Every structure is written in structure tokens, then in C-alpha cells.
């Protein structure tokens, strides 16, 4: 058997499910039971009846799955699969930030540690951030963390002031506006679509701004068009599968980037071999201290409940 066949057999033997993010390498996406964005992955993790969850993504995603499924085994192919955005918000510093600014409703983007989620009133993803913010009464001040770019985008869309934590994603801040405009001159018939973690000057060029799932849906609604895609390049694999007739052009990153597009080194740490091994040996496992898990579960569940409402 080849590696993919071995993984498929192991899944059946161990009653395991593989959840993969859109930014994973194509081989992992193709063998996953579900490929999605952070909201979709959280929802799948919450409803699965599998005994083992193999999370092909980064650490905070696997932590979220464990918070939702304390009795299940949650494994991550490589524990070094971190997140620059999560790293930008150390729990002790964020706790001090909240104490220094009392009276605020605390909303944190899912791209943060379990400890930060435990300090939070409600979690959000890029798919539901607008809905989450709009659910908070207008007279309640809001702290939004850790992504300042997503926070600025929400402020512009809602007209609400929020106190922003100064964090960002290095992948989405790597896009170069000059190179993007040069690329657009070569493809003037293309629609620019962008993720809200990108900087404001990138978002201003976009016809559509949304989550990874939202971007894929937008392309599906306009299948005969050409798109310049400003998010992590891993999304192109699923887009090509969903809309094979669309022409997709990855947005360019900074001059010093060795790739023409922007890739997340953390996401690309995971390999098919590592996925196989973590399922075979059921290691490395993700553990969250119970006291932290119980606190973090509350804002995650609030998000999931609100996301189900029309």
C-alpha cells in the first residue's frame, strides 16, 4: 500500500477523522475527511463521533478541537506547526491589557492560544466576525484581539470603535501593494479577492473581502472570471477543484520572499508522512489543562451557537 492507502486503513481501524485547513499541502487536503476554514473546522470538531481527531492544521486549531472534545484523542502531525498571529498575543500580556481596560466585552479571533480564549467573552472567526461584533449592544465597548487588520476591517464595516490588540499575521502582511498593482495591470480583467487579515491598502483593491470559505464561494458564484487571490496559496488547490474553469492568479508577496505568492511556513510543516505517523502512534497528542479548557469552552460555544442563528 502507498502512504495514502495506509492512512485510509488506519482511519477505519481507529475510528479517526482527519480535519484539514485550506492552507495544508494538496496531498493532505485530498485525504482529509473535511477541508475547511476555522469556523467549519470548529463545527466539524464539535459534532464528530470519531475517537481520534487528526488535525492537519496548526496548534491553536488542534487546541480548539481538544477544548470541544476533552474525552477524545486529538493529534497534530507536528507540534511545531504554530501561528505568528497567535504568537503575537502572549496570555500574560493580554490579561494585563484587559485589566488595564476594564468594562470591555472581549472578542478574540480564533487564531489565539487556549489561554487567551480563556480570557475571552466570545470567540470569532473571519467568517463570522462581523456577525459576532454586531451581536454586541452598541453601548458596550469592545476589545478585539489579536489581529489588528481584521479589527480595522470590522470597524470600517460596522462603524464601531473597538480597542485593538496590536497583532498580525506575517503571511497576510507579506503582500506587496506595488507588485499587486503591477500584476493587476497585466490582468486588468481579473477580480481581486482578499482575506481580511491583509493590510488595509490591499483590501482597498479587492472586489471581495472574506474568509477562506467565503473566497471559495465567491469564485464559485463567478466561475468564468479571472481572480487574483490574496491569501495563503494553499487555498488555490481547493479553488481549482471546486471551480476548474476559473483562472486563478496568486497575489505576489514582498521582493525578499522566495515564492511568488505568500505561504505559511507553519502550515507547510505538516506532511503526509507525519500525518500517517501521528495517527499510527497516536502522538503527539494535544492536551489542554482542564481549568483552561472549561473557561475557553464558554466563548467558543457562544460563537458556535451564534453562528447557527439566522
VEXDREN-2710 file (C-alpha; in Angstrom, 1 decimal):
% VEXDREN-2710
k/r/px/py/pz
1/UNK/0.0/0.0/0.0
2/UNK/1.1/3.6/-0.6
3/UNK/1.0/6.1/2.2
4/UNK/-2.5/7.4/1.4
5/UNK/-3.9/3.9/1.4
6/UNK/-2.2/3.2/4.8
7/UNK/-3.7/6.3/6.3
8/UNK/-7.1/5.4/5.0
9/UNK/-6.8/1.9/6.6
10/UNK/-5.6/3.4/9.9
11/UNK/-8.6/5.8/9.9
12/UNK/-11.0/2.9/9.7
13/UNK/-9.2/0.7/12.3
14/UNK/-9.0/3.6/14.8
15/UNK/-12.3/5.3/14.1
16/UNK/-10.4/8.5/13.3
17/UNK/-11.3/11.6/11.3
18/UNK/-8.9/13.9/9.5
19/UNK/-9.7/17.6/9.6
20/UNK/-7.6/19.8/7.3
21/UNK/-7.3/23.5/6.7
22/UNK/-7.4/25.0/3.2
23/UNK/-3.7/26.0/3.7
24/UNK/-2.4/22.5/4.0
25/UNK/-0.5/20.8/1.2
26/UNK/-2.6/19.3/-1.6
27/UNK/-1.8/15.7/-0.6
28/UNK/-3.2/16.3/2.9
29/UNK/-6.3/18.1/1.6
30/UNK/-7.0/15.2/-0.7
31/UNK/-7.0/12.6/2.0
32/UNK/-8.9/14.6/4.6
33/UNK/-12.5/13.8/5.6
34/UNK/-13.2/17.5/5.8
35/UNK/-11.3/20.6/4.5
36/UNK/-12.4/24.0/5.6
37/UNK/-11.8/27.3/7.3
38/UNK/-11.5/27.9/11.1
39/UNK/-15.3/28.1/11.6
40/UNK/-16.1/25.0/9.6
41/UNK/-13.3/23.0/11.3
42/UNK/-14.6/24.1/14.7
43/UNK/-18.1/23.0/13.8
44/UNK/-16.9/19.6/12.5
45/UNK/-14.8/19.1/15.6
46/UNK/-17.8/19.8/17.8
47/UNK/-20.1/17.3/16.0
48/UNK/-17.7/14.4/15.3
49/UNK/-18.3/11.0/16.8
50/UNK/-14.7/9.8/15.9
51/UNK/-12.5/8.5/18.7
52/UNK/-9.4/10.2/17.3
53/UNK/-9.2/13.7/15.6
54/UNK/-6.2/14.2/13.4
55/UNK/-5.9/17.9/13.0
56/UNK/-4.0/18.8/9.9
57/UNK/-3.5/22.5/10.6
58/UNK/-1.8/24.5/13.3
59/UNK/-1.6/24.3/17.0
60/UNK/-4.4/26.6/18.0
61/UNK/-6.8/24.7/15.7
62/UNK/-6.0/21.4/17.3
63/UNK/-6.4/23.0/20.8
64/UNK/-9.8/24.2/19.8
65/UNK/-10.8/20.7/18.8
66/UNK/-9.5/19.4/22.2
67/UNK/-11.4/22.0/24.1
68/UNK/-14.6/20.9/22.3
69/UNK/-13.7/17.2/22.7
70/UNK/-11.9/16.6/26.1
71/UNK/-12.6/12.8/26.0
72/UNK/-11.2/12.3/22.5
73/UNK/-7.6/11.9/21.4
74/UNK/-6.5/14.9/19.3
75/UNK/-3.3/14.7/17.5
76/UNK/-1.3/17.2/15.4
77/UNK/1.2/15.9/12.8
78/UNK/3.9/18.3/14.0
79/UNK/3.8/20.3/17.3
80/UNK/6.0/23.0/15.7
81/UNK/3.0/24.0/13.5
82/UNK/2.4/27.2/15.2
83/UNK/0.9/30.6/14.2
84/UNK/2.5/34.0/14.0
85/UNK/-0.8/35.7/14.9
86/UNK/-1.3/33.5/18.0
87/UNK/2.3/34.2/19.0
88/UNK/1.7/37.9/18.8
89/UNK/-0.7/37.7/21.8
90/UNK/1.1/36.3/24.9
91/UNK/-1.6/35.4/27.5
92/UNK/0.1/37.3/30.4
93/UNK/0.4/40.5/28.4
94/UNK/-3.2/40.1/27.1
95/UNK/-4.5/39.6/30.6
96/UNK/-2.8/42.8/31.7
97/UNK/-4.2/44.6/28.7
98/UNK/-7.8/43.6/29.7
99/UNK/-7.2/44.6/33.3
100/UNK/-5.9/48.0/32.2
101/UNK/-9.0/48.5/30.1
102/UNK/-11.9/47.3/32.3
103/UNK/-15.5/47.2/31.3
104/UNK/-15.0/46.0/27.7
105/UNK/-16.5/42.9/26.1
106/UNK/-13.6/40.9/24.9
107/UNK/-13.8/39.3/21.5
108/UNK/-10.8/37.2/20.3
109/UNK/-10.2/35.8/16.8
110/UNK/-9.9/32.0/16.9
111/UNK/-6.2/32.4/15.9
112/UNK/-5.0/32.5/19.5
113/UNK/-4.0/30.2/22.3
114/UNK/-6.3/28.3/24.6
115/UNK/-5.1/30.6/27.5
116/UNK/-6.1/33.7/25.5
117/UNK/-9.5/32.2/24.7
118/UNK/-10.0/31.5/28.4
119/UNK/-9.7/35.3/29.0
120/UNK/-12.4/36.0/26.3
121/UNK/-16.1/36.7/26.3
122/UNK/-16.7/35.4/22.8
123/UNK/-14.5/33.9/20.1
124/UNK/-14.9/34.7/16.4
125/UNK/-13.5/33.6/13.0
126/UNK/-13.1/35.6/9.8
127/UNK/-16.4/34.0/8.6
128/UNK/-18.5/35.3/11.5
129/UNK/-16.5/38.2/12.9
130/UNK/-19.0/40.9/11.6
131/UNK/-21.9/38.9/13.0
132/UNK/-20.2/38.5/16.4
133/UNK/-19.4/42.2/16.7
134/UNK/-22.9/43.2/15.6
135/UNK/-24.4/40.9/18.3
136/UNK/-22.8/43.1/21.0
137/UNK/-25.0/46.0/22.1
138/UNK/-23.7/49.3/20.7
139/UNK/-23.2/50.9/24.1
140/UNK/-20.8/48.1/25.1
141/UNK/-17.1/48.9/24.5
142/UNK/-15.2/46.1/22.8
143/UNK/-11.7/44.8/23.0
144/UNK/-10.8/42.9/19.8
145/UNK/-7.7/40.7/19.6
146/UNK/-5.3/39.7/18.3
147/UNK/-5.5/40.7/14.6
148/UNK/-5.4/44.5/14.1
149/UNK/-6.1/44.2/10.4
150/UNK/-9.2/42.2/10.8
151/UNK/-10.2/44.5/13.6
152/UNK/-9.8/47.6/11.4
153/UNK/-11.8/46.0/8.7
154/UNK/-14.7/45.2/11.1
155/UNK/-14.6/48.8/12.4
156/UNK/-14.8/50.1/8.9
157/UNK/-17.7/47.8/8.0
158/UNK/-19.7/48.4/11.2
159/UNK/-18.8/52.0/12.1
160/UNK/-18.0/50.8/15.6
161/UNK/-14.9/51.8/17.5
162/UNK/-13.0/48.9/19.1
163/UNK/-9.9/48.8/21.2
164/UNK/-7.5/46.7/19.1
165/UNK/-4.6/44.4/20.2
166/UNK/-1.6/45.1/18.0
167/UNK/-1.1/41.7/16.4
168/UNK/-0.9/40.5/12.8
169/UNK/-0.3/37.5/10.5
170/UNK/3.0/37.6/8.8
171/UNK/1.6/35.7/5.8
172/UNK/-1.1/38.2/5.1
173/UNK/1.1/41.2/5.8
174/UNK/3.6/39.9/3.2
175/UNK/1.5/41.0/0.2
176/UNK/3.2/43.8/-1.7
177/UNK/0.9/46.5/-3.0
178/UNK/3.2/47.7/-5.7
179/UNK/3.6/44.2/-7.1
180/UNK/-0.1/43.6/-6.7
181/UNK/-0.9/46.6/-8.8
182/UNK/1.7/45.6/-11.4
183/UNK/0.1/42.2/-11.6
184/UNK/-3.3/43.8/-12.0
185/UNK/-2.0/45.8/-14.9
186/UNK/-1.1/42.5/-16.6
187/UNK/-4.6/41.1/-15.7
188/UNK/-6.9/44.1/-15.9
189/UNK/-9.9/41.7/-16.3
190/UNK/-9.2/40.0/-13.0
191/UNK/-11.2/40.4/-9.8
192/UNK/-9.0/40.8/-6.7
193/UNK/-10.2/38.8/-3.7
194/UNK/-8.6/39.2/-0.3
195/UNK/-8.6/37.9/3.3
196/UNK/-9.4/40.5/6.0
197/UNK/-6.1/39.7/7.8
198/UNK/-4.4/41.6/5.0
199/UNK/-3.5/45.2/5.4
200/UNK/-5.9/48.0/4.5
201/UNK/-4.2/49.1/1.4
202/UNK/-4.5/45.5/0.0
203/UNK/-8.2/45.3/1.0
204/UNK/-8.9/48.6/-0.8
205/UNK/-8.0/47.0/-4.1
206/UNK/-10.3/44.0/-3.6
207/UNK/-13.7/43.3/-5.2
208/UNK/-14.4/40.8/-2.4
209/UNK/-13.0/40.5/1.1
210/UNK/-13.8/37.5/3.2
211/UNK/-12.8/34.3/4.9
212/UNK/-11.1/31.4/3.0
213/UNK/-14.5/29.7/2.7
214/UNK/-16.1/32.9/1.6
215/UNK/-13.5/33.5/-1.1
216/UNK/-14.1/30.0/-2.5
217/UNK/-17.8/30.6/-2.5
218/UNK/-17.3/33.9/-4.3
219/UNK/-15.3/32.2/-7.0
220/UNK/-17.9/29.5/-7.4
221/UNK/-20.5/32.3/-7.9
222/UNK/-18.4/33.8/-10.7
223/UNK/-16.9/30.6/-12.3
224/UNK/-16.0/32.1/-15.7
225/UNK/-14.0/35.0/-14.3
226/UNK/-10.3/35.5/-13.5
227/UNK/-9.1/36.1/-10.0
228/UNK/-6.1/37.5/-8.2
229/UNK/-6.2/35.7/-4.9
230/UNK/-4.7/37.5/-1.9
231/UNK/-4.4/34.9/0.8
232/UNK/-2.2/31.9/1.6
233/UNK/-1.5/30.0/-1.6
234/UNK/-2.8/26.6/-0.2
235/UNK/-6.3/27.8/-1.0
236/UNK/-5.7/27.6/-4.7
237/UNK/-5.8/23.7/-4.6
238/UNK/-9.4/23.6/-3.3
239/UNK/-10.4/26.5/-5.6
240/UNK/-9.2/24.7/-8.6
241/UNK/-11.1/21.6/-7.6
242/UNK/-14.3/23.5/-6.9
243/UNK/-14.1/25.8/-10.0
244/UNK/-11.8/24.2/-12.6
245/UNK/-12.8/26.7/-15.3
246/UNK/-11.8/29.8/-13.3
247/UNK/-8.4/31.3/-13.9
248/UNK/-6.5/31.8/-10.6
249/UNK/-3.5/34.1/-10.1
250/UNK/-1.8/34.2/-6.6
251/UNK/-1.2/37.6/-5.3
252/UNK/2.5/38.5/-5.0
253/UNK/4.4/38.8/-1.8
254/UNK/7.4/41.0/-0.9
255/UNK/10.5/41.1/-3.0
256/UNK/12.5/39.2/-0.4
257/UNK/10.0/36.3/-0.4
258/UNK/11.4/33.3/-2.3
259/UNK/7.9/32.4/-3.5
260/UNK/5.9/34.4/-6.0
261/UNK/3.0/34.0/-3.6
262/UNK/2.6/34.1/0.2
263/UNK/2.9/30.8/2.0
264/UNK/2.6/29.9/5.7
265/UNK/5.7/28.0/6.8
266/UNK/3.8/26.7/9.8
267/UNK/1.0/25.2/7.7
268/UNK/3.5/23.6/5.4
269/UNK/5.4/21.8/8.2
270/UNK/2.8/19.1/8.1
271/UNK/3.5/16.3/5.7
272/UNK/1.7/13.1/4.6
273/UNK/4.3/11.0/6.4
274/UNK/3.9/13.0/9.6
275/UNK/0.1/12.6/9.3
276/UNK/0.5/8.9/8.9
277/UNK/2.9/8.6/11.9
278/UNK/0.8/10.7/14.3
279/UNK/-2.2/8.5/13.5
280/UNK/-0.3/5.3/13.8
281/UNK/1.4/6.2/17.1
282/UNK/-1.4/8.5/18.3
283/UNK/1.2/11.1/19.0
284/UNK/1.9/14.0/19.5
285/UNK/-1.3/14.5/21.5
286/UNK/-2.8/17.9/22.3
287/UNK/-3.6/18.5/25.9
288/UNK/-5.3/21.5/27.5
289/UNK/-5.4/21.9/31.3
290/UNK/-9.0/21.3/32.5
291/UNK/-9.3/24.7/34.2
292/UNK/-8.2/26.5/31.0
293/UNK/-10.4/24.2/28.9
294/UNK/-13.5/24.9/30.9
295/UNK/-13.0/28.7/30.6
296/UNK/-12.1/28.6/26.9
297/UNK/-15.1/26.4/26.0
298/UNK/-17.6/29.1/27.0
299/UNK/-16.6/31.7/24.4
300/UNK/-16.1/29.0/21.7
301/UNK/-19.6/27.6/22.4
302/UNK/-21.1/31.1/22.3
303/UNK/-19.5/31.6/18.9
304/UNK/-20.9/28.2/17.6
305/UNK/-24.3/28.9/19.0
306/UNK/-24.5/32.4/17.4
307/UNK/-23.2/31.1/14.1
308/UNK/-26.2/28.7/13.9
309/UNK/-28.7/31.6/14.2
310/UNK/-30.1/33.1/11.1
END
